[in-house]
Amino acid sequence: MTQWIDAAAFDDIEDEDVMRFDHAGQTYAIYRIDGVVYASDGLCTHERVHLSDGLVMGHVIECPKHNGRFDVRDGRPLGAPVCEKLRTHPVKVEGGRVLIGV
């Protein structure tokens, strides 16, 4: 069963940007792209660096350490050195709040 966690206000996330959210010992990355919100685990699968420090380009997050890239919609790796998929999470927006399914 999915537990929905209130992560942020929708307006607190700039379009074409990423924000860090920590909950229960886990780090998440929340992305807003063209008004749509996505969420993933917050650490790169290659070197465990915070993706919230990375660069968002379209539907791609680029890790700040070695420039590995992931598609934020499904977590698939798009460029070396990352080869392991990034876990993504369901998201919904209700009442101006971003909720992440964990």
C-alpha positions as CSV (number, residue, x, y, z in Angstrom):
1,M,0.0,0.0,0.0
2,T,1.3,3.4,-0.9
3,Q,1.9,5.9,1.9
4,W,1.6,9.5,0.7
5,I,4.1,12.0,2.3
6,D,3.6,15.7,2.1
7,A,6.9,16.9,0.7
8,A,6.6,20.5,-0.4
9,A,4.4,23.3,-1.7
10,F,4.1,23.1,-5.5
11,D,5.1,26.8,-5.8
12,D,8.3,26.1,-3.8
13,I,9.7,24.1,-6.7
14,E,10.8,26.2,-9.6
15,D,10.1,25.0,-13.1
16,E,13.0,23.1,-14.7
17,D,14.6,22.6,-11.2
18,V,15.1,20.0,-8.5
19,M,14.7,20.2,-4.7
20,R,15.8,17.9,-2.0
21,F,13.4,16.3,0.5
22,D,14.4,14.1,3.5
23,H,12.0,11.9,5.3
24,A,12.4,8.9,7.7
25,G,16.2,8.6,6.9
26,Q,15.7,8.7,3.1
27,T,16.6,11.4,0.7
28,Y,14.4,12.2,-2.3
29,A,14.7,14.5,-5.3
30,I,11.6,16.3,-6.5
31,Y,11.6,17.8,-10.0
32,R,9.2,20.2,-11.7
33,I,9.3,20.2,-15.4
34,D,6.8,22.0,-17.6
35,G,4.4,22.2,-14.6
36,V,4.6,18.4,-14.0
37,V,6.2,17.1,-10.8
38,Y,8.3,13.9,-10.6
39,A,10.2,12.3,-7.7
40,S,13.1,9.9,-7.3
41,D,15.6,8.7,-4.8
42,G,17.8,11.6,-4.0
43,L,21.2,10.0,-4.4
44,C,23.0,9.1,-7.6
45,T,23.3,5.3,-8.0
46,H,26.9,5.7,-9.0
47,E,28.6,7.6,-6.2
48,R,25.7,8.4,-3.8
49,V,25.9,12.2,-4.4
50,H,22.8,14.4,-3.8
51,L,21.0,14.8,-7.1
52,S,19.4,18.0,-5.8
53,D,22.8,19.7,-6.4
54,G,22.7,18.6,-10.1
55,L,21.4,20.2,-13.2
56,V,18.0,19.7,-14.8
57,M,17.8,19.8,-18.6
58,G,14.4,18.9,-19.9
59,H,13.5,15.5,-18.4
60,V,17.1,14.8,-17.4
61,I,18.9,15.2,-14.1
62,E,22.7,15.4,-14.4
63,C,24.7,14.3,-11.3
64,P,27.0,17.0,-10.1
65,K,29.9,14.7,-9.4
66,H,30.6,12.7,-12.6
67,N,27.9,14.1,-14.9
68,G,26.0,10.8,-15.1
69,R,22.4,11.4,-16.3
70,F,19.0,9.9,-15.6
71,D,15.5,10.4,-17.1
72,V,13.4,11.7,-14.2
73,R,10.2,10.1,-15.6
74,D,11.4,6.5,-15.2
75,G,14.9,6.6,-13.7
76,R,16.7,5.0,-16.6
77,P,20.4,5.9,-16.9
78,L,21.2,8.0,-19.9
79,G,25.0,8.4,-19.7
80,A,28.1,7.0,-18.2
81,P,29.3,6.5,-15.6
82,V,25.8,5.6,-14.3
83,C,24.4,2.2,-15.3
84,E,22.0,1.4,-12.5
85,K,18.4,2.7,-12.7
86,L,17.3,5.4,-10.3
87,R,14.2,4.5,-8.3
88,T,11.3,6.8,-9.0
89,H,8.2,7.4,-6.9
90,P,4.6,8.3,-7.7
91,V,3.6,11.9,-7.2
92,K,0.4,13.8,-6.9
93,V,-0.4,17.4,-6.3
94,E,-3.4,18.2,-4.0
95,G,-4.4,21.6,-2.6
96,G,-1.1,23.1,-3.8
97,R,1.0,20.5,-2.0
98,V,3.3,17.9,-3.5
99,L,2.7,14.4,-2.2
100,I,5.2,11.5,-2.8
101,G,4.2,7.9,-2.6
102,V,6.6,5.8,-0.6
